[in-house]
């Protein structure tokens, strides 16, 4: 007995004559199978995916740009679309130069490798992505050790920072780099104004250290704070941001800094296996992301705020601990036993969310989530709570 081509079960009712066997599909002609697939697809419920803004799909304009992209060899520096993207990104960030990479993690780790030496110590937030979610690459790739410095909501405690920096000696690691993150915390998405970390950056610079910004969602922060992204990077020596989150490109990241920094970064990129050839195919949608998608991020923030208010109206607690962006951090404990229970019930209603811990859920709005979707999510949560 062969499995059904529609539902992959060995026993089903998709056969032409209603027989409970996938073998009955052998009698289908191609036209009948095509009609069956169309029928089946149209009856599948639409998925509302709030797990992350990384799930965004490229827009039709992006897909067209990919198909028509002018390309060259990026390693040889003659891909015109990549060159255009890098020039545009550097200008937007207020940096001398930039480099297109495959991912935010790659950009972060290249930056660390350029700005440190093996055996150095880099100062990080306890809840930062570069410390927690890059598979130990600080040690494995750059050969450095991280040092956690006390902070509150992404703002380093200056006293603790200065005491850490002041510790020097022949038996101690050299402090060479201070790492920042904006927006801060992947489950909270806090937009940090430049003055929040200006003092920390100044302390690091006084000690001869470099300052690197992991700005994966820096454009979200700029939109939430109503400032130019350059303002948020004015105290940083280098910065990176993702193209495939709220900006909705299918992949990629930008690393930016001085020309000499980027020159060395290209060499490290090759060492990490990041060199690519006709990269214009994926740089083309990234250009559109910067030219058109950055300007619409406030829509995502508005949808996120409507979602927060809807959840509060249902008796849930939401994170209100700062300037918020497109990430909704929801404490379900006032109304339901656990986060996993609510997530499972929502999945049964074709809504995907991320479980952070026993009582918290993350929901992220993005280009593929509309105001109507938000209303459907609020209604779905209401139905779950009424049971």
C-alpha positions as CSV (number, residue, x, y, z in Angstrom):
1,X,0.0,0.0,0.0
2,X,1.5,3.4,-1.0
3,X,1.0,6.5,1.0
4,X,-1.5,9.1,-0.2
5,X,0.2,12.0,-2.1
6,X,-2.0,14.5,-0.3
7,X,-2.0,13.6,3.4
8,X,0.9,11.1,3.4
9,X,-1.2,8.5,5.2
10,X,-1.5,4.9,4.0
11,X,-5.2,4.9,4.8
12,X,-7.2,8.0,3.8
13,X,-10.4,9.1,1.9
14,X,-8.8,11.1,-0.9
15,X,-9.4,8.3,-3.5
16,X,-11.7,9.0,-6.4
17,X,-14.3,6.5,-5.4
18,X,-14.0,7.1,-1.6
19,X,-12.0,3.9,-1.0
20,X,-9.9,4.1,2.2
21,X,-6.6,3.5,0.4
22,X,-3.9,5.7,-1.0
23,X,-3.5,3.1,-3.8
24,X,-6.8,4.4,-5.3
25,X,-4.8,7.6,-6.3
26,X,-3.1,5.5,-8.9
27,X,-6.2,5.8,-11.0
28,X,-6.1,9.7,-10.8
29,X,-4.9,11.5,-13.9
30,X,-2.6,14.5,-13.5
31,X,-5.5,17.0,-14.0
32,X,-7.5,15.3,-11.2
33,X,-4.6,15.4,-8.8
34,X,-4.0,19.1,-9.6
35,X,-7.6,19.9,-8.8
36,X,-7.4,17.9,-5.6
37,X,-4.3,19.8,-4.5
38,X,-6.1,23.2,-5.2
39,X,-9.1,22.0,-3.2
40,X,-7.0,20.9,-0.3
41,X,-4.9,24.1,-0.2
42,X,-7.9,26.4,-0.3
43,X,-9.3,24.7,2.8
44,X,-6.1,24.9,4.8
45,X,-6.4,27.7,7.4
46,X,-4.1,30.7,7.1
47,X,-1.2,30.6,9.5
48,X,-0.5,33.7,11.6
49,X,3.2,33.3,12.6
50,X,4.2,35.5,15.5
51,X,7.2,33.5,16.6
52,X,9.7,36.0,15.1
53,X,10.1,38.7,12.5
54,X,12.6,36.4,10.9
55,X,9.7,34.5,9.3
56,X,8.9,37.4,7.0
57,X,8.6,36.4,3.4
58,X,10.1,38.5,0.6
59,X,7.7,40.8,-1.1
60,X,6.7,40.4,-4.7
61,X,8.9,43.4,-5.5
62,X,11.8,41.7,-3.8
63,X,11.3,38.4,-5.7
64,X,11.2,40.3,-9.0
65,X,14.4,42.1,-8.0
66,X,16.1,38.8,-7.2
67,X,15.2,37.4,-10.6
68,X,16.4,40.5,-12.5
69,X,19.4,41.3,-10.3
70,X,22.6,42.5,-12.0
71,X,25.4,40.4,-10.6
72,X,29.2,39.9,-10.6
73,X,31.7,38.2,-8.4
74,X,31.5,39.7,-4.9
75,X,34.9,38.3,-3.8
76,X,36.4,40.1,-6.7
77,X,34.4,43.2,-5.7
78,X,32.6,43.5,-9.0
79,X,29.0,42.6,-8.1
80,X,27.2,46.0,-8.8
81,X,24.2,45.2,-6.7
82,X,26.2,44.3,-3.6
83,X,28.3,47.4,-4.1
84,X,25.1,49.5,-4.2
85,X,23.8,47.8,-1.1
86,X,27.0,48.4,0.9
87,X,27.2,52.0,-0.2
88,X,23.6,52.7,0.8
89,X,24.0,50.9,4.2
90,X,27.1,52.8,5.1
91,X,25.4,56.1,4.3
92,X,22.3,55.2,6.4
93,X,24.5,54.3,9.4
94,X,26.8,57.2,9.1
95,X,29.8,54.9,8.7
96,X,32.7,55.1,6.1
97,X,32.1,51.6,4.7
98,X,30.0,48.5,5.1
99,X,30.1,44.8,4.1
100,X,27.3,42.4,3.2
101,X,27.3,39.1,5.1
102,X,25.2,36.0,5.3
103,X,23.8,36.5,8.9
104,X,23.8,38.7,12.0
105,X,25.9,36.1,13.9
106,X,28.5,36.2,11.1
107,X,28.7,40.0,11.3
108,X,29.0,40.0,15.1
109,X,31.7,37.5,15.1
110,X,33.7,39.1,12.3
111,X,33.5,42.4,14.2
112,X,34.8,40.8,17.4
113,X,37.6,39.0,15.5
114,X,38.7,42.3,13.9
115,X,38.5,44.4,17.1
116,X,40.3,41.9,19.5
117,X,43.2,39.5,19.8
118,X,43.0,35.9,21.0
119,X,43.1,35.8,24.8
120,X,41.4,39.2,25.1
121,X,38.3,39.9,27.2
122,X,35.1,41.4,25.8
123,X,32.5,43.0,28.0
124,X,28.9,41.9,27.4
125,X,25.4,42.0,28.8
126,X,24.2,38.9,30.5
127,X,21.1,38.8,28.3
128,X,22.8,39.7,25.0
129,X,22.5,37.7,21.8
130,X,26.3,37.7,21.2
131,X,26.8,36.0,24.6
132,X,23.9,33.6,24.7
133,X,22.9,32.6,21.2
134,X,26.0,32.4,19.0
135,X,27.1,28.9,20.0
136,X,30.1,30.1,21.9
137,X,31.6,31.7,18.8
138,X,33.3,34.4,20.9
139,X,35.7,31.7,22.2
140,X,35.6,29.3,19.3
141,X,36.2,31.8,16.4
142,X,37.8,34.9,17.9
143,X,39.5,33.2,20.9
144,X,38.2,35.7,23.4
145,X,36.5,35.3,26.7
146,X,33.3,37.2,27.6
147,X,33.0,39.1,30.9
148,X,29.4,39.9,32.1
149,X,29.0,43.4,33.5
150,X,26.0,44.4,35.6
151,X,23.3,46.2,33.7
152,X,19.6,47.1,33.9
153,X,17.5,46.8,30.8
154,X,20.5,47.2,28.4
155,X,22.1,50.0,30.3
156,X,25.5,49.1,31.8
157,X,26.1,50.1,35.4
158,X,28.9,52.6,34.9
159,X,30.5,52.0,38.3
160,X,30.7,48.3,37.7
161,X,32.0,48.8,34.2
162,X,34.8,51.2,35.3
163,X,35.8,48.8,38.1
164,X,36.0,45.9,35.6
165,X,38.0,48.0,33.1
166,X,40.4,49.2,35.9
167,X,41.5,45.6,36.7
168,X,44.8,45.2,34.9
169,X,47.8,43.0,35.4
170,X,50.1,40.5,33.9
171,X,47.8,37.6,34.9
172,X,44.6,39.2,33.6
173,X,43.1,39.3,30.2
174,X,43.3,42.5,28.2
175,X,39.9,44.3,28.0
176,X,39.6,45.3,24.3
177,X,35.9,45.5,23.4
178,X,32.6,46.7,24.8
179,X,29.6,45.1,23.2
180,X,26.2,46.9,23.1
181,X,22.8,45.8,21.9
182,X,19.9,47.8,20.5
183,X,17.1,47.0,20.5
184,X,17.9,45.1,23.7
185,X,16.9,41.6,24.6
186,X,15.4,39.3,21.9
187,X,12.3,38.6,24.0
188,X,11.6,42.2,24.9
189,X,12.8,44.4,22.1
190,X,13.6,47.5,24.2
191,X,14.6,50.6,22.1
192,X,17.5,52.3,23.8
193,X,18.2,56.0,23.3
194,X,21.9,56.9,22.6
195,X,22.3,58.6,26.0
196,X,21.5,55.2,27.7
197,X,24.9,53.8,26.7
198,X,26.8,57.0,25.9
199,X,28.5,56.9,29.4
200,X,29.5,53.3,28.9
201,X,30.9,54.0,25.5
202,X,32.9,57.0,26.8
203,X,34.4,54.9,29.6
204,X,35.4,52.2,27.1
205,X,37.0,54.7,24.8
206,X,38.9,56.3,27.7
207,X,40.4,52.9,28.4
208,X,41.4,52.4,24.8
209,X,38.7,49.9,24.1
210,X,36.6,49.6,21.0
211,X,32.8,49.8,21.1
212,X,30.6,47.5,18.9
213,X,26.9,47.7,18.5
214,X,24.9,44.5,17.8
215,X,22.0,46.4,16.1
216,X,20.1,43.5,14.7
217,X,16.9,45.5,15.1
218,X,18.5,49.0,15.2
219,X,16.0,50.3,12.7
220,X,13.1,49.3,14.9
221,X,14.7,51.2,17.7
222,X,15.2,54.3,15.6
223,X,11.5,54.1,14.5
224,X,10.3,53.7,18.1
225,X,12.4,56.6,19.3
226,X,11.7,58.8,16.2
227,X,15.4,59.4,15.6
228,X,17.8,58.8,12.7
229,X,19.7,55.5,13.1
230,X,22.9,57.5,12.9
231,X,22.1,59.1,16.2
232,X,22.0,55.7,17.9
233,X,25.5,54.8,16.5
234,X,27.4,58.0,17.1
235,X,29.4,56.6,20.0
236,X,30.1,53.2,18.3
237,X,33.2,52.3,16.3
238,X,31.4,49.5,14.4
239,X,27.9,48.2,14.1
240,X,25.8,45.4,12.5
241,X,22.2,45.0,11.7
242,X,20.0,42.3,10.2
243,X,18.2,42.6,6.9
244,X,16.0,39.6,7.4
245,X,14.0,40.6,10.5
246,X,11.7,43.6,10.4
247,X,13.2,44.7,7.1
248,X,11.8,41.5,5.5
249,X,14.7,40.6,3.2
250,X,15.1,36.9,2.8
251,X,18.6,36.8,4.3
252,X,21.7,38.8,5.2
253,X,23.3,41.3,7.5
254,X,25.4,44.4,7.2
255,X,28.6,45.1,9.1
256,X,29.8,48.7,9.1
257,X,32.7,50.8,10.4
258,X,35.8,52.6,9.2
259,X,37.3,51.7,5.8
260,X,40.3,50.1,7.5
261,X,38.0,48.1,9.7
262,X,35.9,46.8,6.7
263,X,39.1,46.0,4.8
264,X,40.2,43.7,7.6
265,X,36.6,42.4,8.0
266,X,36.6,41.2,4.4
267,X,39.7,39.1,5.2
268,X,38.1,37.6,8.3
269,X,34.9,37.0,6.4
270,X,36.9,34.8,3.9
271,X,38.5,33.0,6.9
272,X,35.0,32.2,8.2
273,X,33.9,30.8,4.9
274,X,31.6,33.8,4.2
275,X,32.9,34.7,0.7
276,X,30.3,34.5,-2.0
277,X,30.2,35.0,-5.7
278,X,27.0,36.3,-7.4
279,X,25.6,37.7,-4.2
280,X,23.6,40.3,-6.1
281,X,20.7,37.9,-6.2
282,X,20.2,38.3,-2.5
283,X,21.6,41.8,-2.2
284,X,18.8,43.1,-4.5
285,X,15.9,42.5,-2.1
286,X,18.2,43.9,0.7
287,X,18.4,47.2,-1.2
288,X,14.6,47.3,-1.3
289,X,14.5,46.5,2.4
290,X,16.6,49.6,3.2
291,X,14.8,51.9,0.7
292,X,11.2,50.9,1.5
293,X,10.8,48.6,4.5
294,X,12.6,50.6,7.1
295,X,10.0,53.4,6.7
296,X,7.1,51.1,7.5
297,X,8.4,49.6,10.8
298,X,6.1,52.0,12.8
299,X,3.1,49.9,11.4
300,X,4.6,46.8,13.1
301,X,5.0,48.8,16.3
302,X,1.4,50.0,16.2
303,X,0.1,46.4,15.6
304,X,2.3,45.3,18.6
305,X,0.8,47.9,20.8
306,X,-2.7,47.0,19.8
307,X,-1.9,43.4,20.6
308,X,-0.5,44.4,24.0
309,X,-3.7,46.3,24.8
310,X,-5.8,43.4,23.7
311,X,-3.9,41.0,25.9
312,X,-4.2,43.4,28.9
313,X,-7.9,43.6,28.2
314,X,-8.0,39.9,28.7
315,X,-6.3,40.1,32.1
316,X,-2.8,39.2,30.9
317,X,0.3,41.1,32.0
318,X,2.6,42.5,29.3
319,X,6.1,43.9,29.5
320,X,5.9,47.7,29.8
321,X,9.5,48.2,31.0
322,X,10.8,50.7,28.5
323,X,10.4,52.0,24.9
324,X,8.8,49.1,23.1
325,X,9.1,48.0,19.5
326,X,7.5,45.1,17.6
327,X,8.0,42.5,20.3
328,X,5.2,41.6,22.8
329,X,6.3,39.9,26.0
330,X,3.3,38.3,27.6
331,X,3.0,36.9,31.1
332,X,0.1,34.4,31.0
333,X,0.1,33.4,34.6
334,X,-2.8,35.6,35.7
335,X,-5.2,33.7,33.4
336,X,-3.9,30.3,32.4
337,X,-1.7,27.6,33.9
338,X,1.3,27.8,31.6
339,X,2.7,29.4,28.5
340,X,3.0,26.0,26.7
341,X,-0.7,25.4,27.3
342,X,-1.7,28.7,25.7
343,X,0.8,28.2,22.8
344,X,-0.6,24.7,22.1
345,X,-4.2,26.0,22.1
346,X,-3.2,28.9,19.7
347,X,-1.4,26.5,17.4
348,X,-4.7,24.5,17.1
349,X,-6.1,27.8,15.8
350,X,-3.3,28.2,13.3
351,X,-1.4,30.8,15.4
352,X,2.2,30.3,16.1
353,X,4.0,32.0,19.1
354,X,7.2,31.5,21.0
355,X,7.3,30.0,24.5
356,X,10.0,31.9,26.5
357,X,9.6,30.1,29.8
358,X,6.9,28.5,32.0
359,X,4.8,31.6,32.1
360,X,5.9,33.9,29.3
361,X,5.2,34.0,25.6
362,X,6.7,36.2,22.9
363,X,4.7,37.5,20.0
364,X,6.5,39.5,17.2
365,X,4.7,41.6,14.6
366,X,6.1,42.1,11.2
367,X,5.4,42.8,7.5
368,X,3.3,39.6,7.2
369,X,1.1,40.4,10.2
370,X,-1.8,42.9,9.6
371,X,-4.2,44.7,11.9
372,X,-6.8,42.1,11.0
373,X,-4.4,39.3,12.1
374,X,-3.9,41.0,15.4
375,X,-7.7,41.1,16.0
376,X,-7.9,37.4,15.1
377,X,-5.2,36.6,17.7
378,X,-6.9,38.6,20.4
379,X,-10.2,36.8,19.6
380,X,-8.4,33.4,19.6
381,X,-6.8,34.0,23.0
382,X,-10.2,35.1,24.3
383,X,-11.8,31.9,23.1
384,X,-9.0,29.8,24.8
385,X,-9.5,31.6,28.1
386,X,-13.3,31.1,28.0
387,X,-12.9,27.3,27.9
